[in-house]
Amino acid sequence: MTEENKIIYEKSLSSKNKRMKLKANFMEWASSSTSHGFPNIARTDKWIIRIFWSIVLIVSIGLCSYLCIKTILDYLNYETTTKIEKITENPTKLPAIYLCNRSRFTSKDSLSIAIEIVQNVENKEDRDYLMEMFQYEDLSMLSSEELSKLWSYIYYFMRFIGSPNIDAKRKFGLKKEVFLNYCSSRYDLCNYTNIKWFYQNEFGNCYSINTGYDENGNEIDSYIYQNERGYFYGVDIEIFSGLMYTDTKNILSIDPLYGIVFLLANQSYMPLFNEEFMKLEIGKTTFLRVKKTITERMPHPYSDCVKTENFESIYNEELRKLGYLYEQKSCLKLCYQKSVIEKCLCYDTDYKQIFDKPLFNSRPCSTISEIKCSRNFYKEFSPEKCYEQCPIECLSVSYTIQTWYEEYPSRGNNLFFFTQDNYYQSLFNTTNITFELLNQNLAYLNVHMDDLSYTYISD
C-alpha cells in the first residue's frame, strides 16, 4: 500500500469511527430520554417500527411548534376577556336634566326687547344688518322667499345675542318658576335655587336640573337620588311652553318646530346639546326609564383608548378647567373650536355647548362678520386631524333610555283639578281653563332609573 493510499484509508477509518461514535452517543441519549419517541426508535432493530415512531415524532414536534407559535401570536394580539357585572347602587343618582323651550321668544315684550338690543349695537354695519329683520310685520302675509330671508336674520340675531355681554336675552324666555312650574322628587319639591339658567343659541333660554351647580354657577353637593324602583320614585317636572303667547304679528316666532327639547347627561361629562337632545311632546306625559352603563377598557397595547388621568393634551386640560372629565366627543368639539379661534380669532357660539367660562382664554364670535367667519369655517372644516388628537377614552358612562307616553292632562279627575286651581287660572290669565288650552301648552316629564344598579363592563 502506497503512502498516499494509506493516508486515505486512515482518514476513511477515522470518519467511520466518528459516525459510529456519534450514532452510539445518540442511541445512548435516546435510550435514556423521557420522551416516548426517541427511546422507542433506539431500542428496536426493526425498521418498520423506527419509521412509525419517526413519523409520530415529527408530527408531534410540528404540532408542538405550531401551538407555541400560535400562543405567542395570540399574546402579541393583546386580546382581552370582557366581563359584565351588575352592581347595586342604592340610592342611585339621577342624571342631569337639561330643558329648553323651542318657542324661544315667549315673552310678551320680546319684539320690543329685540328692537332695543339692536338699536344699541355699537357697530353700525351690524346694527343696519340686524334692523332689516324688523321690516317684516305679519308672518302670515310673508312669501316663502321672505320667510327664508327673515329666518337668516334671526339666525344671526340669536348668535349675536349669545354674547355674555347681552343680559337682556334672559327676558325673551319664561322665568324658571313659570317654565318649570312644578318640579318634585317623590314628596320633596325641587330647590329652584339649584336650577341653573343657561343660553343655547339654537333654543334660547334653557334650564339645567341636578347638575351639581346652583343658579349662580357655584358648585354644590346636592343631587336628586332615587332609593326605590319605579317611576313613582323618580323626578317629576311639569313644563309650561308659553305657546299661547306666540303671535303671527311677532316676527320672532317664525320657528315652526315648537315644543320642548331635553337632554339627559352624566354630571361628570360635558353635555353636547346640539347633537344629543330629544324632543318632549306638548300635551303628553313622557316617561323616561333610564339604565346606566359604565364601561372600562384596558389601555394600549390592548386597545386604542387612553386613561384620561394620564392623558396629557390641551383639550383634556381645557375640559378640566371647565369642570368635566375627558371624552372623545367633547375633545373633538374643543379641537374644532381651537381651529375656529385660529381662523376667526373667536370661538363658534353654535358649539359653545353648556358652560360659562371662555374657551382657551378667547371670546365668542359676536359680530356679524365673526359669526359669518365661523359659519363658513364650519362648512370647510375637516375633522380628520382632530381624531388624531382625540383618542377614545377607556372609562365611559352611558345611559339607555326607554320611553312611553300618556295624554296630558287626562280628561277625567285630573282635568277637574286644573280647572279649580287658582295657580293655573293665574298662569293662563283666565278662569275658563279648558282641556285644549292645557293640552296645547303643558308637557309633563318623569325621569326614573330602571333599577337601583348599573351595568359594569370591563376587560
C-alpha positions as CSV (number, residue, x, y, z in Angstrom):
1,M,0.0,0.0,0.0
2,T,1.4,3.3,-1.0
3,E,1.8,6.1,1.4
4,E,-1.0,8.1,-0.3
5,N,-3.5,5.2,-0.1
6,K,-2.5,4.7,3.5
7,I,-3.4,8.3,4.3
8,I,-6.8,8.0,2.5
9,Y,-7.6,4.7,4.3
10,E,-6.8,6.2,7.7
11,K,-9.0,9.2,7.0
12,S,-11.8,7.0,5.9
13,L,-11.5,4.9,9.0
14,S,-11.4,8.0,11.2
15,S,-14.5,9.3,9.6
16,K,-16.3,6.0,10.0
17,N,-15.3,5.8,13.7
18,K,-16.7,9.4,14.2
19,R,-20.0,8.4,12.7
20,M,-20.2,5.3,14.8
21,K,-19.3,7.2,17.9
22,L,-21.9,9.9,17.1
23,K,-24.5,7.2,16.5
24,A,-23.6,5.5,19.7
25,N,-23.9,8.7,21.6
26,F,-27.3,9.4,20.0
27,M,-28.6,5.9,20.8
28,E,-27.4,6.3,24.4
29,W,-29.2,9.7,24.8
30,A,-32.3,8.4,23.0
31,S,-32.5,5.3,25.3
32,S,-32.4,7.5,28.4
33,S,-34.7,10.2,27.1
34,T,-38.0,10.7,29.0
35,S,-39.9,11.3,25.7
36,H,-41.7,8.3,24.1
37,G,-40.5,8.7,20.5
38,F,-36.7,8.7,20.8
39,P,-36.3,5.6,23.2
40,N,-38.6,3.5,21.0
41,I,-36.5,4.3,18.0
42,A,-33.3,3.5,19.8
43,R,-34.4,0.2,21.4
44,T,-35.8,-1.5,18.3
45,D,-33.9,-3.3,15.5
46,K,-37.0,-3.3,13.2
47,W,-37.0,-0.6,10.6
48,I,-40.8,-0.5,10.3
49,I,-41.1,0.4,14.0
50,R,-38.4,3.0,13.7
51,I,-40.2,4.6,10.7
52,F,-43.5,4.6,12.6
53,W,-42.1,6.3,15.7
54,S,-40.1,8.7,13.5
55,I,-43.3,9.8,11.8
56,V,-45.1,10.2,15.2
57,L,-42.1,12.2,16.5
58,I,-42.0,14.6,13.5
59,V,-45.8,15.2,13.7
60,S,-45.6,15.8,17.4
61,I,-42.7,18.2,17.1
62,G,-44.6,20.1,14.3
63,L,-47.8,20.3,16.3
64,C,-46.0,21.5,19.4
65,S,-44.2,24.2,17.3
66,Y,-47.5,25.3,15.8
67,L,-49.1,25.6,19.2
68,C,-46.2,27.5,20.7
69,I,-46.1,30.0,17.8
70,K,-49.9,30.4,17.9
71,T,-49.7,31.2,21.7
72,I,-47.0,33.8,21.1
73,L,-49.0,35.4,18.3
74,D,-52.2,35.4,20.4
75,Y,-50.3,37.1,23.2
76,L,-49.0,39.8,20.8
77,N,-52.6,40.5,19.6
78,Y,-53.4,41.7,23.2
79,E,-56.8,40.2,23.2
80,T,-58.9,40.6,26.3
81,T,-61.8,38.9,28.0
82,T,-64.8,41.0,28.7
83,K,-66.7,40.7,32.0
84,I,-70.2,42.0,32.5
85,E,-71.4,42.7,36.1
86,K,-74.5,44.2,37.7
87,I,-73.5,46.3,40.6
88,T,-76.0,47.5,43.2
89,E,-76.2,51.3,43.8
90,N,-78.7,52.4,46.4
91,P,-79.5,55.2,46.5
92,T,-78.7,55.9,42.8
93,K,-78.0,59.4,41.5
94,L,-80.3,60.5,38.7
95,P,-78.7,62.1,35.6
96,A,-78.5,65.8,35.0
97,I,-81.6,67.1,33.1
98,Y,-81.4,70.0,30.6
99,L,-84.6,71.6,29.3
100,C,-85.1,74.2,26.6
101,N,-88.2,75.8,25.0
102,R,-88.1,75.7,21.2
103,S,-90.5,78.7,21.3
104,R,-87.6,80.9,22.0
105,F,-89.4,84.3,22.2
106,T,-92.3,83.6,24.6
107,S,-92.1,86.9,26.4
108,K,-94.9,89.3,25.5
109,D,-92.3,92.0,25.2
110,S,-89.8,90.0,23.2
111,L,-90.2,92.1,20.0
112,S,-89.7,95.4,21.7
113,I,-86.7,94.0,23.7
114,A,-85.1,92.8,20.4
115,I,-85.5,96.2,18.7
116,E,-83.9,97.9,21.7
117,I,-81.0,95.5,21.7
118,V,-80.3,96.1,18.0
119,Q,-80.7,99.8,18.3
120,N,-78.0,99.8,20.9
121,V,-75.5,97.9,18.8
122,E,-72.3,100.0,18.5
123,N,-71.1,98.6,15.2
124,K,-73.1,100.4,12.5
125,E,-72.7,97.6,10.0
126,D,-74.1,95.0,12.4
127,R,-76.9,97.3,13.5
128,D,-78.0,98.1,10.0
129,Y,-77.9,94.4,9.1
130,L,-80.0,93.3,12.1
131,M,-82.5,96.1,11.7
132,E,-83.5,94.7,8.4
133,M,-85.4,91.9,10.0
134,F,-87.9,94.3,11.6
135,Q,-89.1,95.4,8.1
136,Y,-91.5,92.4,8.2
137,E,-94.7,92.7,10.2
138,D,-97.0,89.8,9.8
139,L,-95.7,86.2,9.4
140,S,-99.0,85.0,7.8
141,M,-98.5,87.5,5.0
142,L,-94.9,86.6,4.0
143,S,-93.9,84.6,1.0
144,S,-91.6,81.6,1.2
145,E,-88.7,83.7,0.0
146,E,-89.4,86.4,2.6
147,L,-89.6,83.8,5.3
148,S,-86.3,82.4,4.3
149,K,-84.6,85.8,4.5
150,L,-86.3,86.5,7.8
151,W,-85.0,83.2,9.2
152,S,-81.5,84.1,8.1
153,Y,-81.7,87.4,10.0
154,I,-83.0,85.6,13.1
155,Y,-80.2,83.0,12.8
156,Y,-77.6,85.8,13.1
157,F,-79.6,87.6,15.8
158,M,-79.7,84.5,18.0
159,R,-76.0,84.1,17.8
160,F,-75.3,87.8,18.2
161,I,-77.2,88.0,21.5
162,G,-75.3,84.8,22.6
163,S,-72.5,87.2,23.7
164,P,-72.1,87.2,27.5
165,N,-72.3,91.0,27.4
166,I,-76.0,91.0,26.4
167,D,-78.0,90.2,29.6
168,A,-81.3,91.2,28.0
169,K,-81.6,87.8,26.3
170,R,-82.9,86.3,29.6
171,K,-86.0,88.4,29.1
172,F,-87.0,86.6,25.8
173,G,-88.0,83.4,27.6
174,L,-90.0,82.4,30.6
175,K,-88.7,82.5,34.1
176,K,-87.8,79.2,35.5
177,E,-90.7,79.3,38.1
178,V,-93.1,79.6,35.1
179,F,-91.4,77.4,32.5
180,L,-90.8,74.7,35.1
181,N,-94.0,75.4,37.0
182,Y,-93.8,72.1,39.0
183,C,-90.8,70.0,40.0
184,S,-90.5,67.3,42.7
185,S,-88.7,64.2,43.6
186,R,-91.4,61.9,45.2
187,Y,-92.6,64.1,48.0
188,D,-89.9,66.7,48.0
189,L,-90.2,69.8,45.8
190,C,-87.1,70.8,43.8
191,N,-85.0,73.6,45.2
192,Y,-85.3,76.3,42.5
193,T,-82.1,77.9,43.6
194,N,-80.3,74.8,42.3
195,I,-81.9,75.1,38.9
196,K,-79.4,77.0,36.6
197,W,-80.3,79.2,33.6
198,F,-78.1,79.0,30.5
199,Y,-78.4,80.3,27.0
200,Q,-78.3,78.0,24.0
201,N,-78.1,79.5,20.5
202,E,-80.4,77.0,18.9
203,F,-83.1,77.2,21.5
204,G,-82.5,80.3,23.5
205,N,-83.2,80.3,27.3
206,C,-82.7,76.9,28.9
207,Y,-82.5,75.4,32.4
208,S,-80.5,72.6,34.0
209,I,-81.5,70.5,36.9
210,N,-79.4,68.1,39.1
211,T,-76.1,69.2,37.7
212,G,-74.2,69.9,41.0
213,Y,-74.3,73.7,40.4
214,D,-76.7,76.3,41.8
215,E,-78.3,79.2,39.9
216,N,-75.1,81.3,40.3
217,G,-72.8,78.6,38.9
218,N,-71.4,77.7,42.3
219,E,-70.5,74.0,42.8
220,I,-72.8,72.3,45.3
221,D,-73.0,68.8,46.8
222,S,-76.7,68.5,46.2
223,Y,-78.2,65.9,43.9
224,I,-81.5,64.1,43.3
225,Y,-81.4,60.4,44.3
226,Q,-83.7,57.5,43.8
227,N,-83.9,54.9,46.6
228,E,-86.8,52.7,45.3
229,R,-87.6,51.1,42.0
230,G,-90.4,52.5,39.8
231,Y,-91.4,55.8,38.2
232,F,-93.1,57.0,41.4
233,Y,-89.7,57.5,43.0
234,G,-88.1,59.5,40.1
235,V,-88.3,63.2,39.4
236,D,-91.5,64.8,38.0
237,I,-91.5,68.1,36.1
238,E,-94.4,70.0,34.6
239,I,-93.4,72.4,31.8
240,F,-95.3,75.4,30.6
241,S,-94.4,76.1,26.9
242,G,-96.0,79.5,26.7
243,L,-97.2,78.8,23.2
244,M,-100.3,80.8,24.0
245,Y,-98.1,83.9,23.9
246,T,-96.9,83.4,20.3
247,D,-98.4,85.7,17.7
248,T,-98.1,86.0,13.9
249,K,-97.5,89.7,14.5
250,N,-94.3,88.8,16.3
251,I,-91.8,88.1,13.6
252,L,-89.5,86.4,16.1
253,S,-91.9,83.4,16.4
254,I,-91.1,82.2,12.9
255,D,-89.7,78.8,14.0
256,P,-92.4,76.2,13.3
257,L,-90.6,73.5,15.3
258,Y,-92.2,74.4,18.6
259,G,-92.1,72.2,21.7
260,I,-89.7,71.3,24.4
261,V,-86.3,69.7,24.0
262,F,-84.3,68.0,26.7
263,L,-81.1,66.1,27.3
264,L,-80.0,63.6,30.0
265,A,-76.3,63.5,30.8
266,N,-73.9,62.4,33.4
267,Q,-72.8,65.2,35.6
268,S,-69.1,64.5,35.1
269,Y,-69.1,64.9,31.3
270,M,-69.7,67.9,29.1
271,P,-73.3,67.8,27.7
272,L,-73.4,68.0,23.9
273,F,-76.8,69.6,23.5
274,N,-76.5,70.2,19.7
275,E,-76.1,66.5,19.0
276,E,-77.9,64.6,21.6
277,F,-81.1,66.5,22.5
278,M,-84.5,64.8,22.4
279,K,-88.0,66.3,21.9
280,L,-90.6,66.4,24.6
281,E,-94.1,66.3,23.2
282,I,-96.5,69.1,24.3
283,G,-99.8,67.6,25.6
284,K,-98.1,64.4,26.7
285,T,-96.6,62.8,29.8
286,T,-93.3,61.4,28.8
287,F,-91.9,58.7,31.0
288,L,-88.1,58.1,30.7
289,R,-86.8,54.8,32.2
290,V,-83.1,55.1,32.4
291,K,-80.4,52.4,32.5
292,K,-76.9,53.3,33.4
293,T,-73.8,51.5,32.0
294,I,-70.2,52.1,32.9
295,T,-67.6,50.7,30.5
296,E,-63.9,50.4,31.4
297,R,-61.4,49.1,28.8
298,M,-57.7,48.3,29.1
299,P,-55.4,50.9,27.5
300,H,-52.6,50.4,24.9
301,P,-51.5,47.9,23.8
302,Y,-54.8,46.1,24.5
303,S,-56.9,48.8,22.8
304,D,-56.6,52.3,21.3
305,C,-58.2,54.0,24.4
306,V,-56.4,56.3,26.9
307,K,-56.7,56.6,30.6
308,T,-57.7,60.2,31.0
309,E,-55.8,60.8,34.2
310,N,-52.6,60.0,32.3
311,F,-53.5,61.7,29.0
312,E,-51.7,65.0,28.5
313,S,-53.5,67.2,26.0
314,I,-54.5,70.8,25.6
315,Y,-58.1,69.6,25.2
316,N,-58.0,67.4,28.3
317,E,-56.6,70.4,30.2
318,E,-59.3,72.6,28.9
319,L,-62.0,70.1,29.9
320,R,-60.6,70.1,33.4
321,K,-60.8,73.9,33.6
322,L,-64.5,73.6,32.6
323,G,-65.1,71.1,35.3
324,Y,-65.6,68.0,33.1
325,L,-63.9,64.6,32.6
326,Y,-62.3,63.7,29.2
327,E,-64.5,62.2,26.5
328,Q,-63.5,61.8,22.8
329,K,-66.7,63.6,21.6
330,S,-66.0,66.6,23.9
331,C,-62.4,66.7,22.8
332,L,-63.5,66.8,19.1
333,K,-65.7,69.8,19.8
334,L,-62.8,71.6,21.5
335,C,-60.5,70.7,18.7
336,Y,-62.9,72.3,16.3
337,Q,-63.2,75.4,18.5
338,K,-59.4,75.7,18.6
339,S,-59.3,75.7,14.8
340,V,-62.1,78.4,14.7
341,I,-60.1,80.6,17.1
342,E,-57.1,80.3,14.9
343,K,-59.1,81.3,11.8
344,C,-61.6,83.8,13.2
345,L,-60.0,84.9,16.5
346,C,-63.1,83.8,18.4
347,Y,-64.9,80.6,19.2
348,D,-68.1,79.5,17.5
349,T,-71.1,80.0,19.8
350,D,-73.1,77.4,17.9
351,Y,-70.7,74.9,19.6
352,K,-70.2,76.6,22.9
353,Q,-72.3,73.9,24.5
354,I,-73.3,74.5,28.1
355,F,-70.7,76.3,30.1
356,D,-70.0,79.8,31.1
357,K,-66.2,80.0,31.0
358,P,-64.4,81.3,27.9
359,L,-62.7,78.7,25.7
360,F,-58.9,78.8,25.5
361,N,-59.0,82.3,27.0
362,S,-60.7,83.5,23.9
363,R,-64.1,85.2,23.4
364,P,-67.2,84.2,21.5
365,C,-67.8,85.3,17.9
366,S,-70.3,88.1,18.4
367,T,-70.1,90.4,15.5
368,I,-71.9,89.6,12.2
369,S,-68.5,89.3,10.4
370,E,-67.2,86.9,13.1
371,I,-70.4,84.8,13.0
372,K,-70.1,84.6,9.2
373,C,-66.5,83.6,9.5
374,S,-67.2,80.8,11.9
375,R,-70.2,79.6,9.8
376,N,-68.1,79.5,6.6
377,F,-65.2,77.8,8.5
378,Y,-67.6,75.0,9.7
379,K,-68.6,74.3,6.1
380,E,-64.9,73.8,5.2
381,F,-63.6,72.1,8.3
382,S,-62.3,68.6,8.0
383,P,-62.2,66.7,11.4
384,E,-59.6,64.1,10.5
385,K,-56.8,65.9,12.3
386,C,-58.9,66.1,15.4
387,Y,-59.4,62.4,15.6
388,E,-55.7,62.0,15.6
389,Q,-55.5,64.3,18.7
390,C,-58.6,62.9,20.4
391,P,-58.3,59.2,21.2
392,I,-61.3,57.4,22.7
393,E,-61.4,57.2,26.5
394,C,-61.0,54.0,28.4
395,L,-63.7,54.8,31.0
396,S,-67.1,55.9,29.8
397,V,-70.6,56.3,31.3
398,S,-73.7,56.0,29.1
399,Y,-77.5,55.9,29.5
400,T,-80.0,53.8,27.7
401,I,-83.5,55.3,27.7
402,Q,-86.9,53.6,27.3
403,T,-89.7,56.0,26.6
404,W,-93.5,55.8,26.7
405,Y,-96.3,58.4,26.6
406,E,-99.7,59.2,28.1
407,E,-102.0,62.1,27.3
408,Y,-101.6,65.1,29.5
409,P,-103.6,66.2,31.3
410,S,-106.1,63.3,31.4
411,R,-109.7,64.2,30.7
412,G,-111.0,62.8,34.0
413,N,-110.4,63.9,37.6
414,N,-107.1,65.3,36.6
415,L,-108.7,67.9,34.4
416,F,-111.1,68.9,37.2
417,F,-108.1,69.6,39.4
418,F,-106.6,72.0,36.8
419,T,-109.9,73.9,36.3
420,Q,-110.3,74.5,40.1
421,D,-106.7,75.5,40.8
422,N,-106.1,79.3,41.2
423,Y,-102.4,78.8,40.1
424,Y,-103.4,77.7,36.6
425,Q,-106.1,80.4,36.3
426,S,-103.3,82.9,37.1
427,L,-100.9,81.2,34.7
428,F,-103.2,81.3,31.8
429,N,-104.8,84.6,32.9
430,T,-108.3,83.2,32.6
431,T,-110.9,81.3,34.7
432,N,-112.0,79.4,31.6
433,I,-109.5,76.6,31.8
434,T,-110.3,74.1,29.0
435,F,-108.6,70.8,28.1
436,E,-107.5,72.3,24.8
437,L,-105.8,75.2,26.5
438,L,-103.9,72.9,28.9
439,N,-103.1,70.3,26.2
440,Q,-101.6,72.9,23.9
441,N,-99.4,74.5,26.5
442,L,-98.3,71.9,29.1
443,A,-96.0,68.9,29.0
444,Y,-95.1,66.5,31.8
445,L,-91.7,64.7,32.2
446,N,-90.9,61.8,34.5
447,V,-87.3,60.6,34.8
448,H,-86.5,57.5,36.8
449,M,-83.9,54.8,37.0
450,D,-84.8,51.3,35.7
451,D,-83.2,49.7,38.7
452,L,-81.1,50.5,41.7
453,S,-78.0,49.1,40.0
454,Y,-75.9,49.7,36.9
455,T,-74.1,47.5,34.4
456,Y,-70.3,47.4,34.6
457,I,-68.4,46.2,31.6
458,S,-64.7,45.7,32.0
459,D,-61.8,44.0,30.2
